[in-house]
């Protein structure tokens, strides 16, 4: 047996060119000579909260955190213990960063202001644990986040920004993304005018590692994702559109058309991540039961729309208006949503004309 067989110590090939999230953000900052580093510090605090939530979700079933907390949140979802923990972790890390002036959270009726940081310029909107009703079943849940920058005028002389200063369309976002806590924690982040990048949490290193650089959605894919249990309440155009996917017309040579596959997890982050990777469309249309729609604009629709658009897809509301341009009327305002592959979205828009 020669000396280099039998797995000598050090024979394992070690990748030393790892791009961590911290390194990625620092390198992005270097491209902007005007950057002060405040945004970078905010992102470091953000990723710490994601790591903490990922840790608690892994432990959740062991230490009985998944049961109901007995109260309902602002939008009527039964609140889970883990939701509350996720919210508290998020608030604490944003407050600790010193760079966040206010938070809009799904778990809190009102805006949370950090008056101890009167000159902080950033506002973070978040859904700390999206899909929490699925936690007991071990289905992937996630955190959705969106970051905007306040105008100098709105925080002049240390004053509190008004609620109206926070009601901005997605076009004003400087960064958005989501973390999905599945078999591993996946973080997807995009910055204004940039690419969409995916990171995976390496538990051994405690670091998010760049695993999906410059994510691009397939332009078309025969997959749709929607809760068909609501179809009784849908508009006729919506019903016709989904029927056209399930019962396609015969092809030119008389063969049966191929129907679309249906994939619906019911956890927005998981459905969005799959749509981002494989293509297709995800929809949660407004309907007769929820005429405004069900998903919240500030911390669900707008951040997801930004990710989809910057990965080459599209996102619109139920009126076929570009979602990034929708201005919320209040911090928990809702909208219908269709998002996904560019060509599939063109079909959605055509069907609703």
N, C-alpha and C positions, 0 to 999 in steps of 0.2 A: 504494500500500500504506500503510495507516494505521500509525501508530507503535506500536500495541499488538498488532500481528500479528507473526508471525515469531519467537515465543519469546523475548521480552525477558528479560534476566537478572533473576532474582528473581520471574519469573512463576509458577514452580513453587510449589504450595501446600504450605507446610511445617507439619506438625503440631507445635505447641509444647506440647500438653497430653498428653505421653507419660507413662504411669505405668510406671516401672521397678519391678523386684522390690524394690530397696532402698527406694524411696519407699513402695511398698505395705506392706512390713513395718513401716516407721517409723510410717505412719499407723495400722496395726493396733495397734502398741504404745501409741499415744496414747489409744486407747480404754480402756486398762487403767491407771488411775492407780497401781495397786500394782506395775506392771512396773518392773523394775530396769534393763532394757536388755540383760541377759545373753542372753536368747533371741534378741534382734535381732542381737547380735554373733555368736552361733552360726550364725544363718541367713546372715549375710554370708560367714562362712567356708565354709559349705556351698555357697553359689552359686559361690564361687571354685573349689571342687573340681570342680563340674559344668562350669564353663567350661574348666578345664584338661583334663578328660577329653574334652570335646567337641573340643578342639583336637587332642589326640593321636589321637582316632579318625579325624579328617579326614586326619591325616598317616599313619595306621597302615599303609595299604597301600603308601605311598611308602617308608617306612623299615623295612618288613618286621617289623612288630610283631604281625602277626596269627597267625604260626605258633605251634605248641605250645611251651610252655616246658619240656616234658619231665617235668613232675611233675603229680600229681593233687591236687586240693584236697580238703578234708575230706569232701566228699560224693561223691567219685569222678569228678566231671567232669574231663576233661583240662584242665589249666590253661593258658591262653593267656598269652603275654607281656603282652598288654594288660590282662588281669585283674590281674596283679601290679602293673602301673603304676597302674591305677585304684585298687587297694587302697592302694598307697603314697601316692598323692596325697591320698586321702581321710583316711588316718591323719595325714599331715603337717598338713593344713589344720585338722582337728579339734583336734590337739594345739596348734597355733598359736593357735587361738581363745582358749585359756585357760578356756573355759566348759564343756568336755566332760570328764567324769570317767572314762568308759569307752566302748569301742566293741565291738560284736559285729559281726564281718564274716564273710561266707560263706567268705572265703579263709583264715581263721585258726581253728584248732581251739579255742583258748582265748580268754577275754575279754582285750582289751587295755586295761590300766589306765594312766591318766596320773597317776602319783603326784606329779608336779611341780605338779599343780593339785588339791590335796587337798580344797579347798572348792567345786570345780565341782559343779554340781547336775544336769547333763544326761548322759543316756546316748543314744548314737546307734547304731541297728542298721542295717546296710546290706548290700546285695548290690551291690558296686561296679560290676561289669559283668555284667548279667543277659542271658542269651542269647548268651554269647560264642562258643559253638560255631557260630553263624551268621555270625560276622564275616567269614570268608573269602569268603562269598557276597554280602557287601554288604547283608545284612539288618539292619534296625534293631535295635540293642541299647540297653540303658539302665541306669540306676542306680535302685534302690529304696531308700528311707530311711524310718526311723521314729524319732521322738524321744520319750523319756520323761523325767520329772523324778524324781530320787531324793528319798526322804523325808529330812528333817533328821536323823532318828535313824540312818539307814544310813550317813551320812558324818560323824557326830559325832566331834569330836576328830581329824579328819583321817584316820580309819580307812578302809580299802578297803571299798566295798560288797560284800556277799557275792553269789555268783551268783544265789541265790534272790531277792535284791532286784531283779534284772534280768528275772526270769521273770514278766513282767506281761502280762495280757490286753490286747487292743487298746483296751478301754474306758479304759485308763490312758494312752493315747497323748495327747501334747499337740499333735503335728503329724506329718503323714506325707505321702508323695507319691513321685513318680518323675520322672526326666528321661529322655526318649527321644532318642537321637542318631540321627536319620534324615536326610532331606534338609536339615532344619534341626533344631536342638536345641530340644525342647519340654519345658518344666518344668511339672508339675502339682503343686500344693501345697494342703493343707487344714489348718486348725487346729481344735482341739477346739471343737465347737459352732458352727463357721463354715461358709462356703461353700467350694466347690472352684473354684480359679482356675488358668487356664492361661497360661503365659508363653512367648514365643518368643525365642530368642537372636538378637539383631541383631549380626551379626559386625562390621559397620562401627563400631558404637558399643561393642561388647563388653559389651552390657547385655541382661538378660532384660526384655522388654517385655510388659506385660499385653495379651494378644490374645484370651483366652477368659474374660471375667469371669463369675462365678457359673454354672459349668457345671452343667447339669441333664440327666440321661439321659432319653431317650424312655421312656415307661412300658412300651411293648412294641415288639418288632421281631422279625421272623421270620429271625433269624440265629443260628446256633450255632457255637461255636468249641471244638473238642476234638480230641485226637489219637486218631483212630479206629483207629490201628494197635494200640492197647492193648485194643480191645474184646473180644478173646479172654479177657482176664483180668477183665473187669468183672463186677459183681454182676448178677443177672438184672433187678432193678428198673432199673438204669442202662441196660442194653441195651434194655429195653422203652421207657424214656423217649426215648432217642435215635431208636429206630425209629418212635415216634409222630410225631417231627418230620419224618422222611424219608418215611414212608408214612402220611400223614394219612387218616382215614376220609372217605367220601364226604359231601358236604354234604346238607342237608335236601332239596334239589331234585334229588338224584341225581348231581350233578356231582362230578368228582374234586376232592379237597381239594388245597390248594396246599402243597407241601413247603417247609421252611425252607431258606435258603441256608446253605452251610457255608463258613466262613472260618477257616483256621488257619495262623498264621504260624510258631508254635513259638518265638517270643520273647515271654515273658509281658508285658513292658512294651508291645510293639507291639500284641499282642492286647487288652490291657486298655485301651489308649488308643483303639483303634478301637471297642471296646465302649462306652466312656464317651461317645464322640462320636455313634455311630450307634445304640446300643442293641443288644439281643440278650443272649446269655449266653456266658460263657467258663467252661469246666469243666476241671479236672484231677482226676478222681475217684480216691479210693483204690481199689486193686484187689487181686487175689490175688497179684500180683507185688510190689506195694508196699502192704501192708495198712494202713500208717499214712498213706499218701499220699506224694507226691513233693516238694511245695513246702514250704519252711521257714516256720514260723509267724511268728517274730519279724521277719524282714526281707523276706518276700514276701507271705504271706497277710494278716497283720494290717494292714500299711499299705495294701494294696490294698482290703481290706474297708472301711477307714475312708473312703477316697476314694469308693468305690462308694456307701456308705450316705449320705454327706454330699452326694452328687450325686443322691440320690433313689432309689438302687437298693438291692439287698440282697446279702449274701454269707453263705453257710453252708458248713459242712464236710460230709463224706460221711455223717455221722449226722443231717444237717439241723439241727445246732445253729448258732446265730448265731456266725459266726467271731470277731467282736469279743470274745466272752466265753470263747473257748478259751484256757486257760492252758498254755503250753508246759512240758514236763517237763525239758527241757534247752535250751541256747541254739540248738542246731541241730535241734530237734524238728520233725517234719513233720506235714502234714495234707492231706487231700483238700480241694478247693475247688470251689464253684459260685458265680459272681457275675455280676451284670448287672441288666438292667431289672427293675423291681419286679414287674410282672405275669408276666413270663417266669419269674422266680424262684418265684412262687406256684405255677406249673405244675410246676416241678422238685420243690418240697416235697410237693405233692399226689401226684406220681408215685412218691415214695419213702416215702410213709406206710405 
